């Protein structure tokens, strides 16, 4: 059996951050929804969506919080236990900077121009 989840390594412009909890990776492909009529499926709608990464990191004071929150046009990577890497190009930080002080947890959110698994 092979691992399918668990350990990840999260980096922004090559700098590794302390990933904690679950991360969500979105390659930004079009979102499709069913259009239903009284007699059944009529077709679907298709809308663009932003590529992105959301998750939780541990803030231990090792990076400048103001600079982190101002990040634009960054390359983000998430190395997965499966051997694949998710790459978000042109990443912009959309995080609010909220921190949970009990364990130094900070929820993060980035959107980008494109996302892909390599």
Secondary structure, 3 states (H helix, E strand, C coil): CCCCCCCEEEEECCEEECEEEEEEEECCCCEEEEEEECCEEEEEEEECCCEEEEEEEECCCCCCHHHHHCCCCEEEEEEECCCCEEEEEEEEECCCCCEECCCCEEEEEEEECEEEEC
